[in-house]
Amino acid sequence: MPSTAAHVSPQIQNGRFRNPARMHRAALGKTLRIVWRALFDKPAGTVPATPIPVQAMSRAAIEAAPDETVWRLGHSTVLLKLEGGLWLTDPVFARRASPFSWLGPARFHAPPLALDDLPPLEGVILSHDHYDHLDRAAVLALAGKTRHFVAPLGVGDRLVAWGVPAAKVRQLDWWRSIKLGKIELTCTPAQHFSGRGLSDGNSTLWCSWVIAGSAHRVFFSGDSGYFRGFKAIGDRFGPFDLTMIETGAYNEDWPDVHMQPEQTLQAHIDLRGNVLLPIHNGTFDLAFHAWQEPLDRIAALADAQGQRLATPAIGQPVGLAAPHVDTRWWAAMAR
């Protein structure tokens, strides 16, 4: 298993991973005000007033589904059936996106199926180690039924430390690729940060992914601010049948690490995407905007610019051959 010790990454500076662009650094007072507001002064509407619709899934239905089917399970967790195998991005099945079971952002909805009901997986694809993208309990539950765990540098070391067999773990630097069966995975840049505690900030790498089969090509953003890397990825690997790009948890106080919907759509265009599937919304309360605002805004922007969206309900299947599924399920919910 390649590790951070076996590969000197150009992304490391002074022992920590970093973004090529200079990031804004919030003063301590501003950071404390953001934390206070998040804990004690959230505006109304950041949590849905009525249950989010979820289409139940089953192992039998997944196994019977045609190849090149995609299901959004919530937040940034997406199940893809490609070349006869199943691939799962950033699996989070926990009730809270938090190190604590009793504190932190709670789910708006249950996953559309239980972890135990997932068929065996060809691979789990990880973008970074934040709690809303890397669920330790889910990873350990999946370890026995997953052939490969593919992660950016350092995240793989974390999985092995948790008990995932080292032989199953592959970790890559930006612009490195790996062929697993008929799927080629390329670790591509993102503009973000990492860490799960007070002392491990940026000790692991963050990334996006190009997921390429014989017939279709998918982009998975993980988390990222808008940066010129999207254009570079599109020039090198596009066009994409489907781009799965974060659209949520944005705020003017952290402009470098999450995108406003206008930037999400521009990233999709930069990537030369055919259909955009907005992710990173509808599951956790991670910002100060209304929970449905990211979907409202990206839908209006796509309409205005003639871009195609895939907005399936949680658990609803989407086919890569024709991924334009514009249900706008959130519009009928109580505001």
Backbone torsions as a table, in degrees:
resi	resn	phi	psi	omega
1	MET	NA	121.9	175.5
2	PRO	-66.6	141.8	-179.3
3	SER	-130.9	173.9	178.2
4	THR	-62.1	-25.8	178.6
5	ALA	-74.3	-25.7	-175.6
6	ALA	-91.1	-5.5	-175.7
7	HIS	-141.6	120.1	177.9
8	VAL	-85.7	106.3	-174.1
9	SER	-86.0	135.6	173.3
10	PRO	-67.5	-9.3	177.7
11	GLN	-82.3	-6.5	-178.6
12	ILE	-94.0	133.2	175.5
13	GLN	-140.5	124.0	-178.6
14	ASN	54.8	39.5	174.2
15	GLY	82.0	2.9	-180.0
16	ARG	-130.6	149.2	174.0
17	PHE	-72.9	151.4	-178.4
18	ARG	-148.7	161.7	174.0
19	ASN	-85.8	148.3	177.7
20	PRO	-62.3	-36.6	179.6
21	ALA	-84.1	149.6	177.7
22	ARG	-70.6	130.9	-178.2
23	MET	-94.5	149.4	172.3
24	HIS	-71.4	136.7	177.6
25	ARG	-112.6	117.6	179.7
26	ALA	-75.3	138.9	175.6
27	ALA	-64.5	156.3	-177.1
28	LEU	-56.8	-42.9	-179.1
29	GLY	-60.9	-41.5	179.3
30	LYS	-66.6	-41.0	178.2
31	THR	-61.5	-43.1	179.9
32	LEU	-65.7	-35.6	177.1
33	ARG	-65.8	-38.0	177.5
34	ILE	-64.4	-43.7	179.5
35	VAL	-63.3	-44.6	178.5
36	TRP	-58.7	-46.8	-179.2
37	ARG	-62.6	-40.8	-179.8
38	ALA	-64.1	-35.4	-176.8
39	LEU	-85.3	-35.2	-167.8
40	PHE	-129.1	-4.5	-173.7
41	ASP	-141.5	43.9	178.1
42	LYS	-70.9	137.8	175.9
43	PRO	-70.8	163.1	177.6
44	ALA	-67.7	150.3	172.1
45	GLY	93.3	1.3	179.4
46	THR	-78.2	-13.3	176.8
47	VAL	-122.6	135.4	-178.3
48	PRO	-63.8	143.9	-179.0
49	ALA	-81.3	-20.9	178.9
50	THR	-128.6	160.0	-176.1
51	PRO	-62.3	140.3	175.1
52	ILE	-74.1	135.0	179.0
53	PRO	-67.5	132.8	179.5
54	VAL	-129.1	128.1	176.9
55	GLN	-91.6	114.4	-176.1
56	ALA	-61.7	142.4	178.0
57	MET	-117.2	159.3	177.4
58	SER	-140.0	158.1	177.6
59	ARG	-60.2	-41.3	-178.8
60	ALA	-62.9	-41.3	-179.3
61	ALA	-67.7	-37.6	177.9
62	ILE	-64.7	-45.3	-178.7
63	GLU	-66.6	-31.4	-179.2
64	ALA	-83.4	-16.3	-177.3
65	ALA	-65.4	148.9	178.2
66	PRO	-67.7	158.2	174.5
67	ASP	-59.5	155.8	-179.7
68	GLU	67.7	37.4	173.2
69	THR	-104.7	143.9	-179.1
70	VAL	-126.9	136.7	174.9
71	TRP	-127.0	131.5	171.5
72	ARG	-90.4	121.2	-176.8
73	LEU	-95.1	-10.5	-179.6
74	GLY	135.3	146.0	179.5
75	HIS	50.6	-116.4	179.3
76	SER	-110.9	17.6	178.9
77	THR	-91.3	113.7	-177.0
78	VAL	-130.0	135.1	177.1
79	LEU	-103.8	127.9	-179.3
80	LEU	-121.8	132.3	174.5
81	LYS	-104.4	106.7	-173.0
82	LEU	-133.5	132.2	176.7
83	GLU	50.9	37.7	176.0
84	GLY	82.7	-1.7	179.8
85	GLY	-120.1	163.2	-179.8
86	LEU	-108.4	133.7	-179.6
87	TRP	-126.5	137.1	-175.5
88	LEU	-124.5	126.8	178.9
89	THR	-94.8	141.7	171.4
90	ASP	34.1	66.9	-174.0
91	PRO	-71.1	117.8	174.6
92	VAL	-130.4	112.3	178.7
93	PHE	-116.5	-3.5	-178.4
94	ALA	-65.3	156.8	177.9
95	ARG	-70.8	-29.6	-179.7
96	ARG	-127.8	143.2	172.4
97	ALA	-88.0	78.9	-167.1
98	SER	-165.4	156.8	171.6
99	PRO	-74.0	-8.0	-176.8
100	PHE	-115.3	144.0	177.8
101	SER	-80.9	-12.4	-173.6
102	TRP	-114.5	-3.3	-175.0
103	LEU	-145.4	142.8	177.4
104	GLY	117.1	172.7	-175.8
105	PRO	-59.0	124.4	-179.7
106	ALA	-97.3	153.4	-178.8
107	ARG	-65.5	144.7	171.5
108	PHE	-79.7	-23.2	-174.6
109	HIS	-149.8	154.7	173.3
110	ALA	-74.8	153.7	172.3
111	PRO	-58.6	153.2	-177.6
112	PRO	-72.3	-9.3	170.7
113	LEU	-156.0	158.3	-179.1
114	ALA	-79.2	156.1	177.4
115	LEU	-54.6	-41.3	-178.2
116	ASP	-64.8	-21.2	-178.0
117	ASP	-87.5	-7.4	176.7
118	LEU	-69.7	134.8	172.5
119	PRO	-66.6	170.5	175.2
120	PRO	-56.3	142.0	-176.4
121	LEU	-106.9	141.0	171.4
122	GLU	-71.8	-37.6	-180.0
123	GLY	-164.6	155.6	170.5
124	VAL	-111.6	129.6	-176.7
125	ILE	-111.8	119.6	-174.9
126	LEU	-113.1	139.0	-179.3
127	SER	-99.7	-33.1	178.1
128	HIS	-172.3	-178.4	-167.2
129	ASP	-105.7	13.4	176.3
130	HIS	-65.9	154.8	-171.5
131	TYR	-64.7	-25.9	178.7
132	ASP	-85.2	5.9	177.2
133	HIS	-128.8	-20.3	-178.1
134	LEU	-133.1	104.6	-176.9
135	ASP	-103.1	107.4	-174.8
136	ARG	-57.1	-45.2	-178.6
137	ALA	-62.5	-39.0	179.1
138	ALA	-66.4	-43.5	179.8
139	VAL	-59.7	-45.8	-179.0
140	LEU	-67.9	-34.5	176.4
141	ALA	-67.6	-31.3	-178.6
142	LEU	-85.6	-15.0	-172.5
143	ALA	-57.6	-35.8	-177.2
144	GLY	-76.6	-16.6	-177.9
145	LYS	-117.8	11.0	-177.3
146	THR	-117.1	132.0	-177.5
147	ARG	-79.7	-40.3	-176.6
148	HIS	-135.6	141.0	167.0
149	PHE	-115.1	121.4	-176.6
150	VAL	-116.2	127.0	-169.8
151	ALA	-147.7	160.8	170.7
152	PRO	-72.9	166.6	-174.8
153	LEU	-53.6	136.3	177.3
154	GLY	89.8	-37.6	178.0
155	VAL	-65.9	-37.0	176.2
156	GLY	-62.3	-38.8	176.5
157	ASP	-61.4	-37.0	178.6
158	ARG	-64.2	-41.9	178.7
159	LEU	-61.6	-43.6	179.9
160	VAL	-63.3	-40.7	177.9
161	ALA	-62.0	-30.0	177.7
162	TRP	-76.5	-19.0	179.6
163	GLY	120.9	2.8	174.2
164	VAL	-70.2	131.3	-179.8
165	PRO	-55.8	130.6	-176.3
166	ALA	-59.3	-31.4	-178.7
167	ALA	-65.3	-18.9	-179.8
168	LYS	-89.4	-10.4	-169.1
169	VAL	-101.2	130.7	172.9
170	ARG	-124.7	130.4	178.3
171	GLN	-131.3	137.8	-169.2
172	LEU	-128.1	154.9	170.6
173	ASP	-90.6	168.9	176.0
174	TRP	-56.4	139.3	177.1
175	TRP	73.1	6.9	174.4
176	ARG	-93.5	146.1	-178.0
177	SER	-123.3	157.9	174.8
178	ILE	-143.9	138.1	178.1
179	LYS	-103.8	119.7	179.2
180	LEU	-121.6	103.5	-172.9
181	GLY	65.1	-126.6	-179.7
182	LYS	-96.0	4.8	-178.8
183	ILE	-106.8	130.2	172.8
184	GLU	-106.4	126.9	179.9
185	LEU	-112.4	129.8	177.1
186	THR	-121.1	124.7	176.7
187	CYS	-78.9	116.4	-175.7
188	THR	-117.5	160.8	-174.0
189	PRO	-65.7	157.2	169.2
190	ALA	-145.0	163.1	178.1
191	GLN	-114.1	99.0	-173.3
192	HIS	-155.9	-146.2	178.6
193	PHE	-161.4	177.1	-176.0
194	SER	-144.9	173.1	176.3
195	GLY	131.7	147.3	179.6
196	ARG	-122.9	1.4	-179.4
197	GLY	-148.7	-168.0	-176.3
198	LEU	-80.5	-18.2	-171.7
199	SER	-119.7	-0.1	-174.1
200	ASP	-112.1	22.9	-178.2
201	GLY	-57.6	128.5	176.7
202	ASN	60.0	25.6	174.9
203	SER	-83.9	-9.8	174.3
204	THR	-127.3	159.8	-177.5
205	LEU	-88.2	156.8	174.2
206	TRP	-118.4	157.3	-175.7
207	CYS	-163.1	171.7	163.7
208	SER	-112.3	177.0	-177.1
209	TRP	-138.9	139.5	166.0
210	VAL	-100.3	123.8	-177.2
211	ILE	-116.6	109.0	-171.2
212	ALA	-120.9	123.2	170.4
213	GLY	-104.6	-168.4	-177.3
214	SER	-72.5	-26.4	-174.6
215	ALA	-116.4	-26.7	-173.1
216	HIS	-135.6	155.9	-177.7
217	ARG	-131.5	129.6	-176.0
218	VAL	-123.8	142.2	174.1
219	PHE	-112.6	134.0	176.9
220	PHE	-121.4	119.4	-170.4
221	SER	-80.1	-21.5	-162.9
222	GLY	56.7	-140.2	175.3
223	ASP	-108.5	141.1	179.0
224	SER	-165.3	144.7	161.4
225	GLY	-77.0	168.2	177.9
226	TYR	-75.9	134.4	179.7
227	PHE	-155.8	168.4	-174.4
228	ARG	-70.8	-8.2	177.4
229	GLY	-61.3	-29.4	178.4
230	PHE	-60.8	-41.3	178.7
231	LYS	-64.6	-40.8	179.3
232	ALA	-63.5	-40.7	178.6
233	ILE	-66.4	-43.2	178.6
234	GLY	-62.8	-41.1	179.3
235	ASP	-64.5	-34.8	-174.0
236	ARG	-87.6	-35.5	-171.7
237	PHE	-122.6	-14.0	-177.6
238	GLY	-72.0	174.4	-1.4
239	PRO	-77.1	163.8	179.3
240	PHE	-113.7	136.8	174.2
241	ASP	-65.6	-38.5	-177.2
242	LEU	-143.1	131.3	170.4
243	THR	-111.2	126.9	177.0
244	MET	-106.0	101.9	-168.7
245	ILE	-124.8	138.5	-179.7
246	GLU	-58.7	134.2	178.8
247	THR	-144.7	77.8	-178.1
248	GLY	162.7	163.0	-179.0
249	ALA	64.4	33.0	179.0
250	TYR	-96.6	159.1	176.9
251	ASN	-169.0	149.2	180.0
252	GLU	-64.3	-17.9	179.7
253	ASP	-80.9	-13.2	174.9
254	TRP	-135.2	64.4	-172.1
255	PRO	-72.4	-19.1	-173.9
256	ASP	-82.3	-21.5	-166.8
257	VAL	-116.2	-9.7	171.5
258	HIS	-138.7	153.7	-174.8
259	MET	-102.6	141.6	164.3
260	GLN	-67.7	155.0	-178.5
261	PRO	-55.4	-35.0	177.1
262	GLU	-60.2	-37.4	179.1
263	GLN	-73.9	-36.2	175.5
264	THR	-57.4	-46.6	-179.2
265	LEU	-65.8	-38.8	178.0
266	GLN	-65.3	-38.4	176.3
267	ALA	-60.0	-43.1	177.6
268	HIS	-59.2	-42.8	178.7
269	ILE	-66.9	-43.8	177.5
270	ASP	-57.6	-37.9	-177.3
271	LEU	-76.7	-8.7	-176.5
272	ARG	63.8	48.7	-179.7
273	GLY	-83.6	148.6	176.4
274	ASN	-87.8	-50.5	179.5
275	VAL	-131.5	138.4	179.9
276	LEU	-104.1	126.1	172.5
277	LEU	-106.3	104.7	-179.8
278	PRO	-72.0	126.7	178.9
279	ILE	-120.2	-176.7	178.3
280	HIS	67.7	37.0	178.5
281	ASN	-152.8	163.8	171.8
282	GLY	76.9	6.8	-178.6
283	THR	-129.4	-41.1	-178.1
284	PHE	-127.8	150.5	175.6
285	ASP	-91.6	99.3	-173.1
286	LEU	-121.5	8.6	-178.7
287	ALA	-152.3	-161.0	-177.0
288	PHE	-112.1	-0.4	178.1
289	HIS	-82.9	158.7	174.3
290	ALA	-57.8	146.1	-171.4
291	TRP	-60.5	-33.2	-176.4
292	GLN	-91.1	-6.2	-175.6
293	GLU	-57.5	-43.8	-180.0
294	PRO	-57.5	-38.8	-179.3
295	LEU	-72.3	-41.6	175.9
296	ASP	-57.6	-47.6	-174.5
297	ARG	-69.2	-43.9	-177.9
298	ILE	-68.5	-33.5	177.9
299	ALA	-66.4	-42.9	179.1
300	ALA	-65.1	-41.1	179.2
301	LEU	-65.4	-42.6	179.2
302	ALA	-63.1	-42.0	177.1
303	ASP	-59.4	-45.6	-175.8
304	ALA	-66.5	-30.0	-175.5
305	GLN	-106.7	6.9	177.1
306	GLY	67.7	30.1	176.8
307	GLN	-98.1	148.5	-175.3
308	ARG	-97.4	136.7	179.9
309	LEU	-112.1	153.0	164.0
310	ALA	-116.2	110.1	179.8
311	THR	-125.7	65.1	178.6
312	PRO	-71.6	154.6	169.4
313	ALA	-64.1	158.3	177.2
314	ILE	-57.8	126.3	179.9
315	GLY	89.5	-8.5	-178.9
316	GLN	-80.1	129.4	-178.5
317	PRO	-73.4	146.9	176.6
318	VAL	-129.2	133.4	177.9
319	GLY	-94.2	133.1	-177.9
320	LEU	-66.7	-25.3	179.2
321	ALA	-67.2	-29.6	178.7
322	ALA	-146.6	74.1	-169.6
323	PRO	-82.4	4.7	-177.5
324	HIS	-77.1	96.2	-179.7
325	VAL	-123.7	95.6	-170.8
326	ASP	-105.7	74.3	-175.6
327	THR	-83.5	-30.3	-177.0
328	ARG	49.1	49.4	-175.3
329	TRP	-60.2	-28.4	-176.7
330	TRP	-72.5	-21.0	-174.4
331	ALA	-66.0	-27.8	-177.8
332	ALA	-86.4	-3.6	-177.7
333	MET	-82.2	154.2	178.7
334	ALA	-62.5	138.6	179.3
335	ARG	-100.5	NA	NA
